Amino acid sequence: MAGPRASAATLAGAAWAASKTTDGATGASYTYSFTAATSAALDEITMTVPTGTAGTPSVGTVSPASIAGGSVSLSGTTLTYSFTSATIISNEAISVQINGITNTTTAGSDTSTITTDSSAGAIDTGTSGTVTFTANALTSPAWSASSTAVGATGVSYTYTFTTAVVGLITSVTMTVPPGTSGTPTVGTVSPTSLDGGTIALSGTTLTYSGILVTILGDTAVSIQVNGLTNTATAGAYPAEVVTETSGIALYSGVTASVSLTGPLSVTAPASLTWAITLNGINQTIADAVAGDQQLAVSDETLTGAGWDVTISATTFTNGAHTLPNTGTFVLTGAVSSIAASTTPSLACTLSCLPPADAVTYPVAVTTAASTPSPVSIYEASAGSGLGGILLGGSTAADPFGWWVKVPGNAWRGSYTSTVTVAIASGP
């Protein structure tokens, strides 16, 4: 496989995690995750592995579903995941798990170069953080967070593990989710012989250093780090813990994942505006304000339940007169035609798994003087719609069109309606 072309864009958040980090361990799973930088039809993803990696690789969990069902091969230091061509949009989150791997027998810290390909060649490429392979495995490595809300501040992370053999420890490194920030400080450390070190955060690695302690085998260790700000991206994050002696890795281990989650929300226009001149003829008009032609959805719950955006509206009235409840208010994926059947465009913001929308357009909204019935205007089926999503947009191919139909015999005046946009879990 040739290297990525010079014009390939850079993948965001490229990461690699191994389920086992002991030299020569068999049956390891490698998980590669990243966010696409370029919208393209992909059919292949390549991922480099350390020299000496072996095994009979098989495909594990892959997302999004559009690229699942492929096959994997290992040649030299490259894993190649091939699948039926599927269109991936910019900022779409991708994860590929490969099982059945035998780790390299050479200790050290290794990165992985991840490249997405189409039939025309490389599209995006990126380099992950390091995975450290050692001769000795830590027992029962784990990490926890005092708050699991995305973006939470003043959070404490606690890392625990048990040493396997006697060893001199001068530092301990512990990974954090990409996007973690803050000004870390050392909290409670045990055993007390490990106390007195300093902590620093660089990229996705916390380094606890300034110690010089010989630790016996089967010693339980706990290191608490305070003052962290959680990543803004929801996800399930494992951590790699490595003990070092003068910069040389001694023990390593991978923890179970901690899930960082957030709310399910929709952001709608603060108001809608239409201006029409009566002429005795039935007329239709779309809201022409650019900022009104979109909805923003954020699903950081990690439930995968999907969601349903609904709209309801009270009768358009000017106090003395009203517009008909039926046929007055319509939503489409266009501002050029009230009859447009196009679906509003979607784009990922930060990263997302795009929603699979089952709504048919145009959507007619029946108004009512009180307690109007909500109508679905966009849905995400189960397993889709995770992350940050923009629906429509004034510069998109298919913006959200908020339409009103005004009969020719309508009375003059300023008509108002209370429009409610809501979101609920599940399609």
C-alpha positions in Angstrom: 0.0 0.0 0.0 1.5 3.3 -1.0 1.7 6.1 1.5 -0.9 8.9 1.7 -0.8 11.4 -1.1 0.6 14.9 -0.2 -2.9 16.5 -0.5 -4.5 14.1 2.0 -6.3 16.0 4.8 -5.6 15.4 8.5 -7.9 13.2 10.5 -9.1 14.7 13.7 -8.8 12.9 17.1 -6.9 9.9 15.7 -6.6 7.4 18.5 -5.4 3.8 18.9 -6.1 1.5 21.9 -5.0 -2.0 22.6 -6.9 -4.4 24.9 -3.5 -6.0 26.0 -0.2 -4.2 26.2 2.1 -7.1 27.2 4.8 -8.0 24.8 3.7 -11.0 22.7 0.3 -11.2 24.2 -2.2 -13.2 22.0 -5.8 -12.5 21.3 -5.5 -8.7 21.6 -8.0 -6.3 20.2 -6.9 -3.0 18.6 -9.4 -0.2 18.3 -8.8 2.7 16.0 -11.0 5.8 16.2 -11.0 9.1 14.4 -13.2 11.8 12.9 -13.2 12.2 9.1 -11.9 15.5 7.7 -13.2 15.2 4.2 -16.6 14.1 2.8 -15.9 11.2 0.4 -16.9 7.8 -0.7 -14.5 5.5 1.2 -13.8 1.8 0.6 -10.7 1.1 2.7 -9.0 2.1 5.9 -5.3 1.3 6.6 -3.8 1.3 10.1 -0.1 0.7 10.8 1.0 -1.7 13.6 4.4 -2.2 15.3 7.0 -4.4 13.6 6.5 -8.0 14.7 2.8 -7.8 15.1 1.2 -11.0 14.1 -2.0 -13.1 14.5 -5.1 -13.9 12.4 -7.0 -10.6 12.5 -10.8 -10.5 12.3 -13.2 -7.6 12.3 -14.9 -6.6 15.5 -17.2 -3.7 16.1 -17.3 -1.1 13.4 -19.2 2.2 13.2 -20.9 3.8 11.5 -23.1 1.0 10.2 -22.5 2.1 6.6 -18.9 0.8 6.6 -19.5 -2.3 8.7 -19.4 -5.8 7.2 -16.0 -5.5 5.7 -12.9 -7.7 5.9 -9.4 -7.2 7.3 -5.9 -8.4 6.3 -2.5 -7.9 7.9 0.6 -7.5 5.7 3.9 -6.5 7.3 3.1 -3.6 9.5 -0.2 -2.6 7.9 -3.8 -3.7 8.7 -6.2 -3.0 5.8 -9.9 -2.9 6.4 -11.8 -3.1 3.2 -15.6 -2.6 2.8 -18.3 -1.7 0.3 -17.9 1.9 -0.8 -19.9 4.2 1.5 -20.1 8.0 1.7 -18.7 9.5 4.9 -19.3 13.2 5.6 -16.9 15.6 7.2 -16.7 15.3 11.0 -18.3 11.9 11.0 -17.0 9.7 13.8 -15.5 6.4 12.7 -14.3 3.4 14.8 -12.8 0.1 13.7 -12.0 -2.8 16.1 -9.7 -5.6 15.0 -9.5 -8.8 17.0 -7.2 -11.7 17.0 -3.9 -9.8 17.2 -0.6 -11.0 18.7 1.4 -8.1 20.1 4.9 -7.4 19.0 7.6 -8.9 21.2 9.6 -5.7 21.2 8.9 -3.4 24.1 8.4 0.3 23.4 5.9 3.1 22.6 4.3 3.0 19.2 2.0 5.2 17.3 -0.3 4.2 14.4 -0.8 6.0 11.1 -4.4 5.8 10.0 -5.4 6.5 6.4 -8.8 6.5 4.7 -9.0 5.6 1.1 -11.3 5.8 -1.9 -11.0 4.2 -5.3 -9.0 7.3 -6.3 -6.5 7.0 -3.4 -5.9 8.4 0.0 -8.4 10.9 1.4 -7.5 11.6 5.0 -4.6 10.6 7.2 -3.6 11.0 10.9 -1.2 9.7 13.5 -2.5 8.4 16.8 -1.1 8.8 20.3 1.2 6.1 21.6 0.5 2.6 22.9 3.2 1.3 25.2 4.2 -2.4 25.1 6.1 -3.8 28.1 7.3 -7.2 29.4 5.2 -7.0 32.5 1.5 -6.4 32.9 -0.2 -4.4 35.6 -2.9 -6.2 37.5 -6.4 -4.8 37.6 -5.7 -1.4 36.1 -8.7 1.0 36.4 -9.6 4.6 36.2 -12.6 6.7 37.4 -13.8 10.3 37.2 -15.6 12.3 39.9 -17.9 13.7 37.2 -18.7 11.9 33.9 -20.5 14.9 32.3 -18.8 16.2 29.2 -17.2 19.6 29.7 -17.3 19.3 33.5 -14.7 21.4 35.3 -12.8 20.7 38.5 -12.9 17.0 38.0 -10.7 14.4 39.7 -9.4 11.3 37.9 -8.2 8.4 40.0 -6.0 5.6 38.6 -5.5 2.3 40.4 -3.5 -0.8 39.7 -1.5 -3.6 41.3 2.1 -4.2 40.4 3.2 -7.6 39.1 6.8 -7.8 40.1 9.4 -5.8 42.2 10.5 -2.7 40.4 12.0 0.8 40.7 9.4 3.5 39.7 10.5 7.0 38.8 7.3 8.1 37.0 3.8 6.9 36.0 2.0 7.9 32.8 -1.8 7.8 32.5 -3.8 8.6 29.4 -6.9 10.8 29.3 -9.6 11.3 26.7 -8.6 13.6 23.8 -9.7 17.2 24.6 -9.1 16.9 28.3 -7.7 20.1 29.8 -7.3 22.0 33.0 -4.5 22.7 35.5 -3.9 19.3 37.2 -2.7 18.9 40.7 -1.8 15.8 42.7 -4.5 14.5 45.1 -4.3 11.4 47.3 -1.6 8.9 46.4 -1.0 5.5 47.9 1.2 3.9 49.1 2.6 6.9 50.9 6.1 6.0 49.6 4.9 7.2 46.2 3.7 10.5 47.5 5.5 13.8 46.8 5.6 13.7 43.0 4.4 16.3 40.5 1.8 16.0 37.7 1.8 17.4 34.2 -0.7 17.1 31.3 0.6 17.0 27.7 -1.9 16.1 25.0 -3.6 13.0 26.1 -1.0 12.0 28.8 -0.8 12.8 32.5 2.8 12.2 33.8 3.3 11.8 37.5 7.1 12.2 38.1 9.6 13.3 40.7 9.6 10.0 42.6 12.1 7.3 43.2 10.6 4.3 44.9 11.1 0.6 44.8 7.7 -1.1 44.7 7.2 -4.7 45.6 5.1 -7.1 43.6 1.3 -7.2 44.4 1.4 -3.7 45.7 -1.9 -1.8 45.3 -1.3 1.7 43.9 -3.7 4.7 43.6 -3.0 8.1 42.1 -5.6 10.9 42.2 -5.3 13.9 39.9 -7.5 16.9 40.5 -8.3 20.1 38.6 -9.2 18.5 35.2 -11.8 19.6 32.7 -13.5 16.7 30.9 -13.5 16.5 27.1 -16.4 18.0 25.3 -16.9 14.9 23.2 -19.0 12.1 24.7 -17.6 8.6 24.4 -16.4 5.5 26.2 -12.7 6.0 27.0 -10.2 3.4 28.3 -6.9 4.6 29.8 -3.4 3.2 29.5 -1.3 3.2 32.6 2.5 2.8 32.4 5.1 2.8 35.1 8.6 3.8 34.1 12.1 3.7 35.4 14.2 6.6 34.2 12.1 6.9 31.1 12.0 3.1 30.3 8.6 1.5 30.5 8.4 -1.2 33.2 4.8 -2.3 33.6 1.7 -1.4 31.5 -2.0 -2.0 31.5 -5.2 -0.9 29.8 -8.3 -0.1 32.0 -11.9 -0.7 31.3 -13.6 2.3 29.6 -15.3 5.2 31.5 -18.3 6.7 29.7 -18.5 10.5 29.6 -21.9 11.7 28.6 -24.0 14.8 28.2 -27.6 15.9 27.4 -29.9 15.5 24.4 -30.9 18.9 23.1 -32.2 20.8 20.1 -31.5 24.5 19.4 -34.1 26.2 17.2 -34.5 29.8 15.9 -35.5 32.2 18.6 -38.3 33.5 16.4 -39.7 33.1 12.9 -40.5 35.9 10.5 -42.7 36.2 7.4 -43.7 39.4 5.5 -46.3 39.2 2.8 -48.4 41.8 0.9 -52.0 40.8 0.4 -53.3 40.9 -3.2 -56.5 38.9 -3.1 -54.6 35.7 -4.3 -53.5 32.7 -2.2 -49.8 33.1 -1.4 -47.0 31.1 0.1 -43.8 32.5 1.7 -40.8 31.0 3.5 -38.9 32.6 6.4 -36.1 34.4 4.6 -33.9 35.0 7.6 -30.7 33.1 7.1 -30.2 32.2 10.8 -33.7 30.7 10.9 -33.1 28.0 8.3 -31.5 25.4 10.5 -31.8 23.3 13.6 -28.9 22.1 15.8 -29.2 18.8 17.6 -26.7 17.5 20.2 -27.0 13.9 21.4 -24.3 13.2 24.0 -26.2 10.6 25.9 -24.4 7.6 24.4 -27.6 5.5 24.7 -27.9 5.0 20.9 -31.7 5.2 21.3 -32.1 7.8 18.5 -34.3 10.8 18.8 -37.3 12.6 17.5 -37.6 16.4 16.8 -41.2 17.6 16.9 -42.9 20.9 16.3 -46.3 22.2 17.4 -47.9 25.6 16.8 -50.9 27.5 18.0 -53.3 29.1 15.6 -52.0 32.1 13.7 -54.0 35.0 15.0 -54.0 38.8 15.0 -56.5 38.9 17.9 -59.7 39.5 15.8 -59.0 37.1 12.9 -57.2 33.8 12.4 -55.6 31.8 9.6 -56.9 28.3 9.0 -55.5 25.6 11.3 -55.1 23.2 8.4 -52.7 23.9 5.6 -51.2 27.2 6.9 -47.9 26.0 8.4 -45.5 23.7 6.4 -41.9 22.6 6.7 -39.7 21.5 3.9 -36.0 21.0 3.0 -36.1 24.1 0.7 -36.9 27.8 0.7 -37.7 27.8 -3.0 -40.9 25.6 -3.0 -43.5 24.8 -0.4 -44.0 21.5 -2.1 -40.3 20.4 -2.0 -39.8 16.8 -1.0 -36.1 17.2 -0.2 -34.8 16.4 3.3 -32.9 19.2 5.0 -29.1 18.9 4.7 -27.1 17.5 7.6 -23.6 18.2 8.7 -21.6 17.0 11.7 -20.3 19.6 14.1 -17.2 18.4 16.0 -18.0 14.7 15.4 -21.1 12.7 15.0 -22.8 9.5 13.7 -25.3 11.0 11.2 -29.0 10.4 11.8 -31.0 8.2 9.5 -34.1 10.3 9.0 -37.5 8.6 8.3 -39.6 11.7 7.9 -41.2 12.4 4.6 -41.3 16.1 3.4 -43.1 18.4 3.1 -44.4 18.2 6.7 -47.8 19.8 7.3 -48.3 21.2 10.8 -51.9 21.5 12.0 -52.3 24.4 14.4 -54.7 24.7 17.2 -56.0 27.4 19.5 -54.7 25.4 22.5 -52.6 22.2 23.1 -51.7 21.8 19.5 -50.5 18.3 18.5 -46.8 17.9 17.9 -45.6 16.6 14.5 -42.2 14.9 13.8 -40.0 16.9 11.6 -36.7 15.0 11.9 -35.9 11.6 13.3 -32.8 9.6 14.1 -33.2 5.9 14.1 -31.7 3.8 16.9 -27.9 3.7 16.6 -27.7 7.0 14.7 -27.7 10.7 15.4 -25.0 10.7 18.1 -22.9 13.8 18.6 -23.4 17.3 17.3 -25.5 17.7 14.1 -26.6 20.7 12.1 -29.8 20.2 10.1 -30.4 22.6 7.2 -28.5 25.9 7.2 -28.8 28.9 4.9 -25.6 27.9 2.9 -26.5 24.3 2.7 -27.9 22.6 -0.4 -31.2 22.0 1.4 -32.0 24.5 4.2 -34.9 24.2 6.6 -37.9 25.9 4.9 -40.5 27.3 7.4 -43.5 28.1 5.2 -46.8 29.8 5.7 -49.7 29.7 3.3 -51.9 32.8 3.4 -55.4 32.7 1.7 -56.3 35.5 -0.6 -59.3 36.5 1.6 -57.1 36.9 4.8 -57.6 40.1 6.8 -54.7 42.5 7.1 -52.7 42.5 10.3 -49.8 41.1 12.2 -50.4 37.4 13.0 -48.6 35.5 15.7 -48.3 31.9 16.6 -46.4 30.1 19.5 -44.2 27.6 17.8 -42.6 24.9 20.0 -39.7 22.7 18.9 -38.9 19.8 21.2 -36.7 16.7 21.2 -37.3 13.3 22.8 -35.3 10.1 23.0 -36.2 7.4 20.6 -37.6 7.8 17.0 
